[in-house]
């Protein structure tokens, strides 16, 4: 029985989970449950969960993502689990590649539940990340165009858009200062 206690213990890889939804009508819990189960199946130890309800188009509003990057720099985990890469950003391939590259420099790998190819090694992985970022940007632009077309149609049919004149908020609005991701 020559194994020491260090070898007897199973060492689990530390991971975090990043969940993001764009609207309050969406449920963070849907992503969280699947990613938690996925982490357990892979034998990962979940050290932190980052959750936010923010559009990925609003630069600087993803505070949890900024905190995740800070924690990655401090080597608090080795893997980030996401539902899909478009949860990181909808700003295109450059933004997704930037986030993934930054995390990679800190020794952190991004794994996507929906895109199993995120485990591809080297340059092939980088190419696939770029393609996924481009697809996410195009999908978001198409959704925006459909929304604008629907608003234009409603306006053409006489619907008045926006808040009624003189309306007031029921609750006081929180002002959130525009914040950019920290530059490392």
PyMOL commands that place a pseudoatom at each C-alpha (Angstrom):
pseudoatom trace, name=CA, resn=UNK, resi=1, chain=A, elem=C, hetatm=0, pos=[0.000, 0.000, 0.000]
pseudoatom trace, name=CA, resn=UNK, resi=2, chain=A, elem=C, hetatm=0, pos=[2.799, 2.433, -0.826]
pseudoatom trace, name=CA, resn=UNK, resi=3, chain=A, elem=C, hetatm=0, pos=[0.602, 5.341, -1.903]
pseudoatom trace, name=CA, resn=UNK, resi=4, chain=A, elem=C, hetatm=0, pos=[0.697, 8.466, 0.190]
pseudoatom trace, name=CA, resn=UNK, resi=5, chain=A, elem=C, hetatm=0, pos=[-2.438, 10.243, 1.317]
pseudoatom trace, name=CA, resn=UNK, resi=6, chain=A, elem=C, hetatm=0, pos=[-1.965, 12.870, -1.405]
pseudoatom trace, name=CA, resn=UNK, resi=7, chain=A, elem=C, hetatm=0, pos=[-2.312, 10.174, -4.064]
pseudoatom trace, name=CA, resn=UNK, resi=8, chain=A, elem=C, hetatm=0, pos=[-5.191, 8.452, -2.290]
pseudoatom trace, name=CA, resn=UNK, resi=9, chain=A, elem=C, hetatm=0, pos=[-7.368, 11.534, -2.536]
pseudoatom trace, name=CA, resn=UNK, resi=10, chain=A, elem=C, hetatm=0, pos=[-9.082, 12.285, -5.809]
pseudoatom trace, name=CA, resn=UNK, resi=11, chain=A, elem=C, hetatm=0, pos=[-8.018, 15.760, -6.919]
pseudoatom trace, name=CA, resn=UNK, resi=12, chain=A, elem=C, hetatm=0, pos=[-10.878, 17.559, -8.626]
pseudoatom trace, name=CA, resn=UNK, resi=13, chain=A, elem=C, hetatm=0, pos=[-10.342, 20.278, -11.186]
pseudoatom trace, name=CA, resn=UNK, resi=14, chain=A, elem=C, hetatm=0, pos=[-11.777, 23.580, -9.969]
pseudoatom trace, name=CA, resn=UNK, resi=15, chain=A, elem=C, hetatm=0, pos=[-14.348, 25.224, -12.189]
pseudoatom trace, name=CA, resn=UNK, resi=16, chain=A, elem=C, hetatm=0, pos=[-16.799, 28.085, -12.167]
pseudoatom trace, name=CA, resn=UNK, resi=17, chain=A, elem=C, hetatm=0, pos=[-20.134, 28.468, -13.887]
pseudoatom trace, name=CA, resn=UNK, resi=18, chain=A, elem=C, hetatm=0, pos=[-21.119, 31.584, -15.828]
pseudoatom trace, name=CA, resn=UNK, resi=19, chain=A, elem=C, hetatm=0, pos=[-24.831, 32.058, -16.546]
pseudoatom trace, name=CA, resn=UNK, resi=20, chain=A, elem=C, hetatm=0, pos=[-26.295, 35.074, -18.331]
pseudoatom trace, name=CA, resn=UNK, resi=21, chain=A, elem=C, hetatm=0, pos=[-29.748, 35.923, -19.597]
pseudoatom trace, name=CA, resn=UNK, resi=22, chain=A, elem=C, hetatm=0, pos=[-30.656, 39.048, -21.535]
pseudoatom trace, name=CA, resn=UNK, resi=23, chain=A, elem=C, hetatm=0, pos=[-34.119, 39.715, -20.143]
pseudoatom trace, name=CA, resn=UNK, resi=24, chain=A, elem=C, hetatm=0, pos=[-36.080, 39.188, -16.955]
pseudoatom trace, name=CA, resn=UNK, resi=25, chain=A, elem=C, hetatm=0, pos=[-38.411, 36.840, -18.884]
pseudoatom trace, name=CA, resn=UNK, resi=26, chain=A, elem=C, hetatm=0, pos=[-35.571, 34.324, -19.212]
pseudoatom trace, name=CA, resn=UNK, resi=27, chain=A, elem=C, hetatm=0, pos=[-34.506, 32.018, -16.376]
pseudoatom trace, name=CA, resn=UNK, resi=28, chain=A, elem=C, hetatm=0, pos=[-30.936, 31.736, -15.138]
pseudoatom trace, name=CA, resn=UNK, resi=29, chain=A, elem=C, hetatm=0, pos=[-31.947, 28.530, -13.395]
pseudoatom trace, name=CA, resn=UNK, resi=30, chain=A, elem=C, hetatm=0, pos=[-32.269, 26.710, -16.750]
pseudoatom trace, name=CA, resn=UNK, resi=31, chain=A, elem=C, hetatm=0, pos=[-28.571, 27.177, -17.490]
pseudoatom trace, name=CA, resn=UNK, resi=32, chain=A, elem=C, hetatm=0, pos=[-27.476, 26.699, -13.881]
pseudoatom trace, name=CA, resn=UNK, resi=33, chain=A, elem=C, hetatm=0, pos=[-29.087, 23.262, -13.425]
pseudoatom trace, name=CA, resn=UNK, resi=34, chain=A, elem=C, hetatm=0, pos=[-27.649, 21.816, -16.637]
pseudoatom trace, name=CA, resn=UNK, resi=35, chain=A, elem=C, hetatm=0, pos=[-24.170, 23.229, -16.035]
pseudoatom trace, name=CA, resn=UNK, resi=36, chain=A, elem=C, hetatm=0, pos=[-24.110, 22.020, -12.439]
pseudoatom trace, name=CA, resn=UNK, resi=37, chain=A, elem=C, hetatm=0, pos=[-25.007, 18.508, -13.547]
pseudoatom trace, name=CA, resn=UNK, resi=38, chain=A, elem=C, hetatm=0, pos=[-22.413, 18.675, -16.338]
pseudoatom trace, name=CA, resn=UNK, resi=39, chain=A, elem=C, hetatm=0, pos=[-19.719, 19.723, -13.856]
pseudoatom trace, name=CA, resn=UNK, resi=40, chain=A, elem=C, hetatm=0, pos=[-20.608, 16.822, -11.552]
pseudoatom trace, name=CA, resn=UNK, resi=41, chain=A, elem=C, hetatm=0, pos=[-20.516, 14.330, -14.443]
pseudoatom trace, name=CA, resn=UNK, resi=42, chain=A, elem=C, hetatm=0, pos=[-17.042, 15.537, -15.367]
pseudoatom trace, name=CA, resn=UNK, resi=43, chain=A, elem=C, hetatm=0, pos=[-15.784, 15.404, -11.787]
pseudoatom trace, name=CA, resn=UNK, resi=44, chain=A, elem=C, hetatm=0, pos=[-15.243, 19.172, -11.501]
pseudoatom trace, name=CA, resn=UNK, resi=45, chain=A, elem=C, hetatm=0, pos=[-15.411, 21.019, -8.208]
pseudoatom trace, name=CA, resn=UNK, resi=46, chain=A, elem=C, hetatm=0, pos=[-17.591, 24.130, -8.584]
pseudoatom trace, name=CA, resn=UNK, resi=47, chain=A, elem=C, hetatm=0, pos=[-15.933, 26.952, -6.661]
pseudoatom trace, name=CA, resn=UNK, resi=48, chain=A, elem=C, hetatm=0, pos=[-18.145, 29.841, -7.781]
pseudoatom trace, name=CA, resn=UNK, resi=49, chain=A, elem=C, hetatm=0, pos=[-21.227, 30.640, -9.844]
pseudoatom trace, name=CA, resn=UNK, resi=50, chain=A, elem=C, hetatm=0, pos=[-21.484, 33.949, -11.704]
pseudoatom trace, name=CA, resn=UNK, resi=51, chain=A, elem=C, hetatm=0, pos=[-25.010, 34.948, -12.722]
pseudoatom trace, name=CA, resn=UNK, resi=52, chain=A, elem=C, hetatm=0, pos=[-26.325, 38.070, -14.371]
pseudoatom trace, name=CA, resn=UNK, resi=53, chain=A, elem=C, hetatm=0, pos=[-29.331, 39.466, -16.187]
pseudoatom trace, name=CA, resn=UNK, resi=54, chain=A, elem=C, hetatm=0, pos=[-27.667, 41.802, -18.663]
pseudoatom trace, name=CA, resn=UNK, resi=55, chain=A, elem=C, hetatm=0, pos=[-27.553, 42.224, -22.387]
pseudoatom trace, name=CA, resn=UNK, resi=56, chain=A, elem=C, hetatm=0, pos=[-24.228, 41.140, -23.839]
pseudoatom trace, name=CA, resn=UNK, resi=57, chain=A, elem=C, hetatm=0, pos=[-24.431, 44.176, -26.134]
pseudoatom trace, name=CA, resn=UNK, resi=58, chain=A, elem=C, hetatm=0, pos=[-24.129, 46.687, -23.303]
pseudoatom trace, name=CA, resn=UNK, resi=59, chain=A, elem=C, hetatm=0, pos=[-20.401, 47.117, -22.959]
pseudoatom trace, name=CA, resn=UNK, resi=60, chain=A, elem=C, hetatm=0, pos=[-19.287, 47.280, -19.363]
pseudoatom trace, name=CA, resn=UNK, resi=61, chain=A, elem=C, hetatm=0, pos=[-22.553, 46.107, -17.851]
pseudoatom trace, name=CA, resn=UNK, resi=62, chain=A, elem=C, hetatm=0, pos=[-21.487, 42.499, -17.404]
pseudoatom trace, name=CA, resn=UNK, resi=63, chain=A, elem=C, hetatm=0, pos=[-20.058, 42.965, -13.930]
pseudoatom trace, name=CA, resn=UNK, resi=64, chain=A, elem=C, hetatm=0, pos=[-20.113, 39.270, -13.109]
pseudoatom trace, name=CA, resn=UNK, resi=65, chain=A, elem=C, hetatm=0, pos=[-18.053, 38.529, -16.224]
pseudoatom trace, name=CA, resn=UNK, resi=66, chain=A, elem=C, hetatm=0, pos=[-15.557, 41.190, -15.184]
pseudoatom trace, name=CA, resn=UNK, resi=67, chain=A, elem=C, hetatm=0, pos=[-15.357, 39.588, -11.724]
pseudoatom trace, name=CA, resn=UNK, resi=68, chain=A, elem=C, hetatm=0, pos=[-14.912, 36.151, -13.314]
pseudoatom trace, name=CA, resn=UNK, resi=69, chain=A, elem=C, hetatm=0, pos=[-11.940, 37.472, -15.310]
pseudoatom trace, name=CA, resn=UNK, resi=70, chain=A, elem=C, hetatm=0, pos=[-10.444, 38.998, -12.158]
pseudoatom trace, name=CA, resn=UNK, resi=71, chain=A, elem=C, hetatm=0, pos=[-10.854, 35.703, -10.289]
pseudoatom trace, name=CA, resn=UNK, resi=72, chain=A, elem=C, hetatm=0, pos=[-9.307, 33.812, -13.227]
pseudoatom trace, name=CA, resn=UNK, resi=73, chain=A, elem=C, hetatm=0, pos=[-6.266, 36.090, -13.016]
pseudoatom trace, name=CA, resn=UNK, resi=74, chain=A, elem=C, hetatm=0, pos=[-6.009, 35.110, -9.346]
pseudoatom trace, name=CA, resn=UNK, resi=75, chain=A, elem=C, hetatm=0, pos=[-6.061, 31.396, -10.358]
pseudoatom trace, name=CA, resn=UNK, resi=76, chain=A, elem=C, hetatm=0, pos=[-9.220, 30.577, -8.403]
pseudoatom trace, name=CA, resn=UNK, resi=77, chain=A, elem=C, hetatm=0, pos=[-10.328, 27.964, -10.991]
pseudoatom trace, name=CA, resn=UNK, resi=78, chain=A, elem=C, hetatm=0, pos=[-9.113, 26.156, -14.107]
pseudoatom trace, name=CA, resn=UNK, resi=79, chain=A, elem=C, hetatm=0, pos=[-12.297, 25.888, -16.177]
pseudoatom trace, name=CA, resn=UNK, resi=80, chain=A, elem=C, hetatm=0, pos=[-15.274, 28.135, -16.981]
pseudoatom trace, name=CA, resn=UNK, resi=81, chain=A, elem=C, hetatm=0, pos=[-18.490, 26.345, -17.915]
pseudoatom trace, name=CA, resn=UNK, resi=82, chain=A, elem=C, hetatm=0, pos=[-21.028, 28.239, -20.021]
pseudoatom trace, name=CA, resn=UNK, resi=83, chain=A, elem=C, hetatm=0, pos=[-24.308, 27.196, -21.600]
pseudoatom trace, name=CA, resn=UNK, resi=84, chain=A, elem=C, hetatm=0, pos=[-23.206, 28.628, -24.967]
pseudoatom trace, name=CA, resn=UNK, resi=85, chain=A, elem=C, hetatm=0, pos=[-20.478, 31.006, -26.110]
pseudoatom trace, name=CA, resn=UNK, resi=86, chain=A, elem=C, hetatm=0, pos=[-23.012, 33.710, -26.943]
pseudoatom trace, name=CA, resn=UNK, resi=87, chain=A, elem=C, hetatm=0, pos=[-23.593, 33.993, -23.193]
pseudoatom trace, name=CA, resn=UNK, resi=88, chain=A, elem=C, hetatm=0, pos=[-20.111, 35.581, -22.988]
pseudoatom trace, name=CA, resn=UNK, resi=89, chain=A, elem=C, hetatm=0, pos=[-20.692, 38.184, -25.696]
pseudoatom trace, name=CA, resn=UNK, resi=90, chain=A, elem=C, hetatm=0, pos=[-22.831, 39.066, -28.700]
pseudoatom trace, name=CA, resn=UNK, resi=91, chain=A, elem=C, hetatm=0, pos=[-20.271, 41.519, -30.020]
pseudoatom trace, name=CA, resn=UNK, resi=92, chain=A, elem=C, hetatm=0, pos=[-18.785, 39.068, -32.512]
pseudoatom trace, name=CA, resn=UNK, resi=93, chain=A, elem=C, hetatm=0, pos=[-15.783, 36.841, -32.918]
pseudoatom trace, name=CA, resn=UNK, resi=94, chain=A, elem=C, hetatm=0, pos=[-13.231, 39.416, -31.764]
pseudoatom trace, name=CA, resn=UNK, resi=95, chain=A, elem=C, hetatm=0, pos=[-15.003, 39.900, -28.418]
pseudoatom trace, name=CA, resn=UNK, resi=96, chain=A, elem=C, hetatm=0, pos=[-15.426, 36.183, -27.757]
pseudoatom trace, name=CA, resn=UNK, resi=97, chain=A, elem=C, hetatm=0, pos=[-11.854, 35.450, -28.849]
pseudoatom trace, name=CA, resn=UNK, resi=98, chain=A, elem=C, hetatm=0, pos=[-10.634, 38.275, -26.624]
pseudoatom trace, name=CA, resn=UNK, resi=99, chain=A, elem=C, hetatm=0, pos=[-12.394, 36.871, -23.566]
pseudoatom trace, name=CA, resn=UNK, resi=100, chain=A, elem=C, hetatm=0, pos=[-11.327, 33.290, -24.291]
pseudoatom trace, name=CA, resn=UNK, resi=101, chain=A, elem=C, hetatm=0, pos=[-7.722, 34.365, -25.016]
pseudoatom trace, name=CA, resn=UNK, resi=102, chain=A, elem=C, hetatm=0, pos=[-7.525, 36.422, -21.854]
pseudoatom trace, name=CA, resn=UNK, resi=103, chain=A, elem=C, hetatm=0, pos=[-8.795, 33.487, -19.782]
pseudoatom trace, name=CA, resn=UNK, resi=104, chain=A, elem=C, hetatm=0, pos=[-6.390, 31.160, -21.581]
pseudoatom trace, name=CA, resn=UNK, resi=105, chain=A, elem=C, hetatm=0, pos=[-3.447, 33.410, -20.628]
pseudoatom trace, name=CA, resn=UNK, resi=106, chain=A, elem=C, hetatm=0, pos=[-4.471, 32.863, -17.007]
pseudoatom trace, name=CA, resn=UNK, resi=107, chain=A, elem=C, hetatm=0, pos=[-4.517, 29.098, -17.533]
pseudoatom trace, name=CA, resn=UNK, resi=108, chain=A, elem=C, hetatm=0, pos=[-8.328, 28.894, -17.690]
pseudoatom trace, name=CA, resn=UNK, resi=109, chain=A, elem=C, hetatm=0, pos=[-10.213, 26.930, -20.341]
pseudoatom trace, name=CA, resn=UNK, resi=110, chain=A, elem=C, hetatm=0, pos=[-13.736, 27.882, -21.487]
pseudoatom trace, name=CA, resn=UNK, resi=111, chain=A, elem=C, hetatm=0, pos=[-16.057, 24.940, -22.104]
pseudoatom trace, name=CA, resn=UNK, resi=112, chain=A, elem=C, hetatm=0, pos=[-19.476, 25.364, -23.672]
pseudoatom trace, name=CA, resn=UNK, resi=113, chain=A, elem=C, hetatm=0, pos=[-22.265, 22.868, -23.071]
pseudoatom trace, name=CA, resn=UNK, resi=114, chain=A, elem=C, hetatm=0, pos=[-23.838, 23.627, -26.462]
pseudoatom trace, name=CA, resn=UNK, resi=115, chain=A, elem=C, hetatm=0, pos=[-20.555, 23.680, -28.405]
pseudoatom trace, name=CA, resn=UNK, resi=116, chain=A, elem=C, hetatm=0, pos=[-18.641, 20.523, -27.560]
pseudoatom trace, name=CA, resn=UNK, resi=117, chain=A, elem=C, hetatm=0, pos=[-15.887, 21.543, -29.981]
pseudoatom trace, name=CA, resn=UNK, resi=118, chain=A, elem=C, hetatm=0, pos=[-14.677, 24.075, -27.373]
pseudoatom trace, name=CA, resn=UNK, resi=119, chain=A, elem=C, hetatm=0, pos=[-12.415, 21.289, -26.163]
pseudoatom trace, name=CA, resn=UNK, resi=120, chain=A, elem=C, hetatm=0, pos=[-10.598, 21.214, -29.526]
pseudoatom trace, name=CA, resn=UNK, resi=121, chain=A, elem=C, hetatm=0, pos=[-6.868, 21.858, -29.132]
pseudoatom trace, name=CA, resn=UNK, resi=122, chain=A, elem=C, hetatm=0, pos=[-4.729, 24.679, -30.512]
pseudoatom trace, name=CA, resn=UNK, resi=123, chain=A, elem=C, hetatm=0, pos=[-5.429, 26.634, -33.674]
pseudoatom trace, name=CA, resn=UNK, resi=124, chain=A, elem=C, hetatm=0, pos=[-8.476, 24.551, -34.588]
pseudoatom trace, name=CA, resn=UNK, resi=125, chain=A, elem=C, hetatm=0, pos=[-10.102, 25.643, -31.328]
pseudoatom trace, name=CA, resn=UNK, resi=126, chain=A, elem=C, hetatm=0, pos=[-9.249, 29.298, -32.035]
pseudoatom trace, name=CA, resn=UNK, resi=127, chain=A, elem=C, hetatm=0, pos=[-10.792, 29.076, -35.519]
pseudoatom trace, name=CA, resn=UNK, resi=128, chain=A, elem=C, hetatm=0, pos=[-13.970, 27.511, -34.175]
pseudoatom trace, name=CA, resn=UNK, resi=129, chain=A, elem=C, hetatm=0, pos=[-14.227, 30.163, -31.439]
pseudoatom trace, name=CA, resn=UNK, resi=130, chain=A, elem=C, hetatm=0, pos=[-13.966, 32.878, -34.111]
pseudoatom trace, name=CA, resn=UNK, resi=131, chain=A, elem=C, hetatm=0, pos=[-16.699, 31.283, -36.203]
pseudoatom trace, name=CA, resn=UNK, resi=132, chain=A, elem=C, hetatm=0, pos=[-18.973, 30.918, -33.170]
pseudoatom trace, name=CA, resn=UNK, resi=133, chain=A, elem=C, hetatm=0, pos=[-18.469, 34.573, -32.269]
pseudoatom trace, name=CA, resn=UNK, resi=134, chain=A, elem=C, hetatm=0, pos=[-19.367, 35.647, -35.804]
pseudoatom trace, name=CA, resn=UNK, resi=135, chain=A, elem=C, hetatm=0, pos=[-22.503, 33.479, -35.769]
pseudoatom trace, name=CA, resn=UNK, resi=136, chain=A, elem=C, hetatm=0, pos=[-23.580, 34.923, -32.386]
pseudoatom trace, name=CA, resn=UNK, resi=137, chain=A, elem=C, hetatm=0, pos=[-23.165, 38.464, -33.713]
pseudoatom trace, name=CA, resn=UNK, resi=138, chain=A, elem=C, hetatm=0, pos=[-25.162, 37.725, -36.887]
pseudoatom trace, name=CA, resn=UNK, resi=139, chain=A, elem=C, hetatm=0, pos=[-27.936, 36.047, -34.889]
pseudoatom trace, name=CA, resn=UNK, resi=140, chain=A, elem=C, hetatm=0, pos=[-28.181, 39.026, -32.566]
pseudoatom trace, name=CA, resn=UNK, resi=141, chain=A, elem=C, hetatm=0, pos=[-28.268, 41.467, -35.484]
pseudoatom trace, name=CA, resn=UNK, resi=142, chain=A, elem=C, hetatm=0, pos=[-31.066, 39.498, -37.159]
pseudoatom trace, name=CA, resn=UNK, resi=143, chain=A, elem=C, hetatm=0, pos=[-33.060, 39.503, -33.923]
pseudoatom trace, name=CA, resn=UNK, resi=144, chain=A, elem=C, hetatm=0, pos=[-32.555, 43.268, -33.636]
pseudoatom trace, name=CA, resn=UNK, resi=145, chain=A, elem=C, hetatm=0, pos=[-33.679, 43.790, -37.247]
pseudoatom trace, name=CA, resn=UNK, resi=146, chain=A, elem=C, hetatm=0, pos=[-36.837, 41.713, -36.655]
pseudoatom trace, name=CA, resn=UNK, resi=147, chain=A, elem=C, hetatm=0, pos=[-37.620, 43.735, -33.523]
pseudoatom trace, name=CA, resn=UNK, resi=148, chain=A, elem=C, hetatm=0, pos=[-37.129, 47.038, -35.351]
pseudoatom trace, name=CA, resn=UNK, resi=149, chain=A, elem=C, hetatm=0, pos=[-39.300, 45.834, -38.251]
pseudoatom trace, name=CA, resn=UNK, resi=150, chain=A, elem=C, hetatm=0, pos=[-42.043, 44.855, -35.802]
pseudoatom trace, name=CA, resn=UNK, resi=151, chain=A, elem=C, hetatm=0, pos=[-41.882, 48.256, -34.102]
pseudoatom trace, name=CA, resn=UNK, resi=152, chain=A, elem=C, hetatm=0, pos=[-41.995, 50.044, -37.478]
pseudoatom trace, name=CA, resn=UNK, resi=153, chain=A, elem=C, hetatm=0, pos=[-45.059, 47.970, -38.494]
pseudoatom trace, name=CA, resn=UNK, resi=154, chain=A, elem=C, hetatm=0, pos=[-46.808, 48.759, -35.210]
pseudoatom trace, name=CA, resn=UNK, resi=155, chain=A, elem=C, hetatm=0, pos=[-46.036, 52.461, -35.625]
pseudoatom trace, name=CA, resn=UNK, resi=156, chain=A, elem=C, hetatm=0, pos=[-47.318, 52.392, -39.240]
pseudoatom trace, name=CA, resn=UNK, resi=157, chain=A, elem=C, hetatm=0, pos=[-50.607, 50.977, -37.925]
pseudoatom trace, name=CA, resn=UNK, resi=158, chain=A, elem=C, hetatm=0, pos=[-50.993, 53.907, -35.543]
pseudoatom trace, name=CA, resn=UNK, resi=159, chain=A, elem=C, hetatm=0, pos=[-49.635, 52.369, -32.343]
pseudoatom trace, name=CA, resn=UNK, resi=160, chain=A, elem=C, hetatm=0, pos=[-47.922, 54.899, -30.119]
pseudoatom trace, name=CA, resn=UNK, resi=161, chain=A, elem=C, hetatm=0, pos=[-44.588, 53.542, -28.944]
pseudoatom trace, name=CA, resn=UNK, resi=162, chain=A, elem=C, hetatm=0, pos=[-42.741, 54.337, -25.741]
pseudoatom trace, name=CA, resn=UNK, resi=163, chain=A, elem=C, hetatm=0, pos=[-43.905, 55.559, -22.384]
pseudoatom trace, name=CA, resn=UNK, resi=164, chain=A, elem=C, hetatm=0, pos=[-47.044, 57.668, -22.200]
pseudoatom trace, name=CA, resn=UNK, resi=165, chain=A, elem=C, hetatm=0, pos=[-46.341, 61.373, -21.622]
pseudoatom trace, name=CA, resn=UNK, resi=166, chain=A, elem=C, hetatm=0, pos=[-46.238, 62.236, -17.918]
pseudoatom trace, name=CA, resn=UNK, resi=167, chain=A, elem=C, hetatm=0, pos=[-45.841, 58.635, -16.724]
pseudoatom trace, name=CA, resn=UNK, resi=168, chain=A, elem=C, hetatm=0, pos=[-43.641, 58.016, -13.713]
pseudoatom trace, name=CA, resn=UNK, resi=169, chain=A, elem=C, hetatm=0, pos=[-41.703, 55.029, -12.482]
pseudoatom trace, name=CA, resn=UNK, resi=170, chain=A, elem=C, hetatm=0, pos=[-43.224, 53.003, -9.684]
pseudoatom trace, name=CA, resn=UNK, resi=171, chain=A, elem=C, hetatm=0, pos=[-39.771, 52.340, -8.276]
pseudoatom trace, name=CA, resn=UNK, resi=172, chain=A, elem=C, hetatm=0, pos=[-36.720, 54.533, -8.313]
pseudoatom trace, name=CA, resn=UNK, resi=173, chain=A, elem=C, hetatm=0, pos=[-34.317, 53.580, -11.106]
pseudoatom trace, name=CA, resn=UNK, resi=174, chain=A, elem=C, hetatm=0, pos=[-30.815, 52.433, -10.322]
pseudoatom trace, name=CA, resn=UNK, resi=175, chain=A, elem=C, hetatm=0, pos=[-28.145, 54.311, -12.165]
pseudoatom trace, name=CA, resn=UNK, resi=176, chain=A, elem=C, hetatm=0, pos=[-25.320, 52.075, -13.224]
pseudoatom trace, name=CA, resn=UNK, resi=177, chain=A, elem=C, hetatm=0, pos=[-22.172, 53.838, -14.357]
pseudoatom trace, name=CA, resn=UNK, resi=178, chain=A, elem=C, hetatm=0, pos=[-20.809, 52.613, -17.666]
pseudoatom trace, name=CA, resn=UNK, resi=179, chain=A, elem=C, hetatm=0, pos=[-17.908, 50.384, -16.769]
pseudoatom trace, name=CA, resn=UNK, resi=180, chain=A, elem=C, hetatm=0, pos=[-15.459, 48.771, -19.145]
pseudoatom trace, name=CA, resn=UNK, resi=181, chain=A, elem=C, hetatm=0, pos=[-13.752, 45.479, -18.530]
pseudoatom trace, name=CA, resn=UNK, resi=182, chain=A, elem=C, hetatm=0, pos=[-10.467, 45.941, -16.693]
pseudoatom trace, name=CA, resn=UNK, resi=183, chain=A, elem=C, hetatm=0, pos=[-7.479, 46.065, -19.021]
pseudoatom trace, name=CA, resn=UNK, resi=184, chain=A, elem=C, hetatm=0, pos=[-4.806, 43.643, -17.929]
for i in range(1, 184): cmd.bond("trace and resi %d" % i, "trace and resi %d" % (i + 1))
show_as sticks, trace
zoom trace
